[in-house]
Every structure is written in structure tokens, then in C-alpha cells.
Amino acid sequence: MDFKEYQELAKRTAAHHEQALTNYGLGVAGEAGEVVELIKKYAFHGHDLDKAALTKELGDLLWYISQIAEWANIEMEDVAEMNIKKLKKRYPHGFSPERSKLSI
């Protein structure tokens, strides 16, 4: 599935109301918190990494991000392409700790 198809299918389940952007923004924060909680349990509590739960929560996070983009009339493909261009410019030879210090 490509981003265009995902964004089209995802918007079918979005509620449209005056506070939609606020709802989506808060949703990003909430779902990011759930992702972080799974990572914390893995990293510090001795849990196995629950890949099924992580996949589900990343999907929920992607849904909210896609709806913010949809609200702003931004194609998810454009978001992805712009991000890759930025990363290529910042790290033309791949990630390096030295280069990361220069690009805050």
C-alpha cells in the first residue's frame, strides 16, 4: 500500500468537526506515549518487545499523522518525500554522530 492509498482509506474513519486538528494533534501525543511505553517496558522492565502491539500503536500514530496532513491538504507522499530529501541533505553519507551535532 502506498501513502496516497493509505491516506484515502484512513480519512474514511475520521470524524469531521470544528476541533478536528486539535483532536488529531492530541491523538499523536497519546499514541506516541503508547509507543514509548512499549519501548520503556522493553528497555527497562525486562519485557519482550511486543511487536504486534508496537505495530498496532505505530499504525494508530500513522493514522493521526495522516489526518493532520489531510486537514492541512498535504499529501502523505509529500511528507515522506520531503523528509527523505531533508535527511539526504543532512546526512549525505548516512547518519553520523558528528553530523548530528551540526544539524539541530
Secondary structure, DSSP 8 states (H G I E B T S, - for coil): --HHHHHHHHGGG----TTHHHHHHHHHHHHHHHHHHHHHHHHHS-----HHHHHHHHHHHHHHHHHHHHHTT--HHHHHHHHHHHHHHH-TTS--HHHHHH--
